[in-house]
Every structure is written in C-alpha cells, then in structure tokens.
Amino acid sequence: MTRRMIPFIDLQAQRQRLGQPLEDAILKVVRSGAYVMGPEIAQLEAELCAFGQAPHALSCASGTDALVLPLMAWGIGPGDAVFCPAFTFAATAEAMPLVGASPVFVDILPDTYNLDPARLEAAIQAVKLEGKLVPKAIIAVDLFGQPADYPAIFEIAQRHGLKLIADSAQGFGCTLNGQHPIHWADVTTTSFFPAKPLGCYGDGGAILSKDARFHDLLVSLRVHGQAVKSDLEGQTFDHDPKYMNMRVGTNSRMDTVQAAVLLQKLTIFADEIAARNEVAKRYAEGLSDVVATPTVIDGGLSVWAQYTIETDDRDGLAAALREQAIPTAVYYPLPLHRQPPYAGYPQPGGLPVTEAKAGRVISLPMHAYLAPDVQDRIIAAIRNHVKRNG
Ligand SMILES: Cc1ncc(COP(=O)(O)O)c(C=O)c1O
C-alpha cells in the first residue's frame, strides 16, 4: 500500500482552523460587488502597518511588483546598479532589468544564507571603481524567513547614499532585536503567494514604507500613474481627475477578495509564527547532531518560510524520504547568476558561498500545523538514512 505524501505546507489545516468566518469574508466580497479596491483593501493596509510597525503600507498584485514599484518611484533605470544576492528567488533580481537597471550579485553568509555585509561593501567599491554603473540601491533578502543583518547593511547603505529594500517575501513578520526590517530599510516588500508564511488564495504583495510622499507616489504608480492628492494640489480641472495620469505606472492592484482572506489570516499569524518556531526547535533538537541545521542571526526571530538543512547526500536523502511519503524541496538548486537571463550581470569577487550552498541545501516540511508525531516520523527517517549511509 502506498502511503499518502504528508503535506510540505498544510494550507488545508489552516483553512479548517479559520473556518466559517473565512468563507463568510470571501462571500461578503463576492456579494458586495466591490471586487477591485473594495473597503477590505484599506483595512488590510492599516493592519499591515500595525503588524509590520510601518507608517505606510500599500497592497499590490504580487511580491514581484512590490519590488518593481519602489525602483520605479526612485527613478532607478538604465546605468544604475542594485546590489542583491544570487541565492534567492528570481523575482529579487528580475525587478532590476524590468526597470532597465542592472542587478549586481553579492555573496551570502555561510550560516544564515543572507547578504554578507563585507562582500556587499567590497562589491559597491568594485562597481564604483569600475565606473560603468552607478550604485543606487541594495535589496537584502530575508531568505527562508530570517532577517538579514540589517544594522550592518543599513550602515553601508547610509555611507554610500544607497536606498535599502528589505525583500521580505519569505520573511514578513521576522524581527531582529524586536524590530521589523522597516526599522532599517527604506521599504519592506512582501509576497502573499499562498505558500508564503502569510499567504492569500492567489497572488498578492505589499510595500511598507516610511515616507508619506514616497507612499503617495507608489499609490499613483500602482494605478497607471494616476494623479494623486499631491499632484492635484492647487489645480482645477474641467474633467474627472481620476483619469489624469501624471507618470507611467502599471496596474498592480490587489483583488479585494485576497485582502479579505489576508485579514482573516492576520488574526492567527502571530500564533502561527510561534508554532513555526516550535516546529523549528523540534527539528533542531532531533537533527542537529546528524545534519547541518539552520542558524538564525543573533537576536533574530525567523518566520521559517523554509526549514533548510545541509547535506552532501542531498539526492539520496530526498529519495529515501520520498519512499516514506515525506516530501522535500530544494531552494535553490541553481543560483541566479547561473541562469540564462542573469548570467551576464556583474558578480564582483565571485559567489563561492552561494555556489557551495546551492549544491547542499534541502528543505523539509514546515508549517504551523505539523503534528509532533508526523514530525517525529520525518526526524526518524532522516536519522535512519544518515546512519545507514554514514
Ligand atoms: C525572495 C522573494 N522575492 C520575491 C518574490 C516574488 O513574489 P511573488 O511570487 O508574489 O511575485 C518571492 C516569491 O516567490 C520570493 O521568494
């Protein structure tokens, strides 16, 4: 008899916990007819501000757009360099070519997989020295859910006059010394893709920011560069200014129904983060003597988008676990600088840590509803495999 695969992420357990109020919230939107920019959107943005300790929050269509819109707002484009890791999902680097700018790949720290501040400093110096690109911004990624080294990265950004984006698509809710990434970053972006720690039932994203005028600009860019309050000050029109466009923007509105889902999910998100940390603790207790288990930055709280271990025998382990109906995943087998669209971009000093990690990492089932007996099965299967294979 074949055993049913255990879920890698159990969205159905979460849906059952949320129960009728979740379905009522969705139905309310369906019945209201306010499918685009309904009242749930502003409500969600207010709640994201409160949760993420940010003065402003803008919902948008995806975590990818959440990265592109700030670059557009800052006028970053051809000839500009934006520093980011290559050990991340494609969207982090994709945002730059989408506005005509160049990603510059920077290596990561071997223990946290996040941007290495010393390598970042060296990369900025190298780009400045070469003089072909103008450094404009840094995108730090909160990979697998834990905060990057923001105090060090912020200091570098300040010294070189660079904007700082926290790509918290995997890390929304993470903190460092009790502070959310926006404490240091100019903007924090996130994704509400269903598999993310805070996910909706489709695509969605958000941008947290600190400056009112900048937020206003994002509001405009989200809807085709439409005129916003600050554009209209002191002007009169003989037509509806709703159709007055002040700049080239895009359409990146979040669907109201997704905001309704997220409002429900936010009510249990803090509790889920605590549960994910319990799961991570159990994995560490059960596995740290047989495989390399994750390290979280000192003072950091991870939201554990992934629980990623390292082994030289990744394929063997994945196959052994699959046989026991335990799924695994590899984030990321091929770093971005090895992929066709990104191979030509600068990587000053090379990316040796990125290269090494890409060959060793493997992620285990991780979600807030992983029952201890199921987790014990996963831990035992890994321990048995390691024991058998030395
Ligand atoms: C680090 C990172 N940045 C950006 C994104 C893009 O988010 P989305 O899929 O919502 O466009 C993702 C998600 O997949 C991600 O993992």
Ligand as a Chemical Component Dictionary entry (heavy atoms), coordinates in Angstrom:
data_LIG
# 
_chem_comp.id                   LIG 
_chem_comp.type                 NON-POLYMER 
_chem_comp.pdbx_formal_charge   0 
_chem_comp.three_letter_code    LIG 
# 
loop_
_chem_comp_atom.comp_id 
_chem_comp_atom.atom_id 
_chem_comp_atom.alt_atom_id 
_chem_comp_atom.type_symbol 
_chem_comp_atom.charge 
_chem_comp_atom.model_Cartn_x 
_chem_comp_atom.model_Cartn_y 
_chem_comp_atom.model_Cartn_z 
_chem_comp_atom.pdbx_ordinal 
LIG C1 C1 C 0 12.593 36.284 -2.044 1  
LIG C2 C2 C 0 11.415 36.506 -2.930 2  
LIG N1 N1 N 0 11.238 37.701 -3.525 3  
LIG C3 C3 C 0 10.192 37.956 -4.306 4  
LIG C4 C4 C 0 9.218  37.014 -4.544 5  
LIG C5 C5 C 0 8.121  37.315 -5.516 6  
LIG O1 O1 O 0 6.850  37.202 -5.010 7  
LIG P1 P1 P 0 5.593  36.883 -5.969 8  
LIG O2 O2 O 0 5.663  35.447 -6.332 9  
LIG O3 O3 O 0 4.420  37.227 -5.115 10 
LIG O4 O4 O 0 5.687  37.781 -7.154 11 
LIG C6 C6 C 0 9.316  35.763 -3.924 12 
LIG C7 C7 C 0 8.253  34.755 -4.050 13 
LIG O5 O5 O 0 8.048  33.882 -4.669 14 
LIG C8 C8 C 0 10.454 35.485 -3.118 15 
LIG O6 O6 O 0 10.616 34.292 -2.545 16 
# 
loop_
_chem_comp_bond.comp_id 
_chem_comp_bond.atom_id_1 
_chem_comp_bond.atom_id_2 
_chem_comp_bond.value_order 
_chem_comp_bond.pdbx_ordinal 
LIG C1 C2 SING 1  
LIG C2 N1 SING 2  
LIG C2 C8 DOUB 3  
LIG N1 C3 DOUB 4  
LIG C3 C4 SING 5  
LIG C4 C5 SING 6  
LIG C4 C6 DOUB 7  
LIG C5 O1 SING 8  
LIG O1 P1 SING 9  
LIG P1 O2 DOUB 10 
LIG P1 O3 SING 11 
LIG P1 O4 SING 12 
LIG C6 C7 SING 13 
LIG C6 C8 SING 14 
LIG C7 O5 DOUB 15 
LIG C8 O6 SING 16 
# 
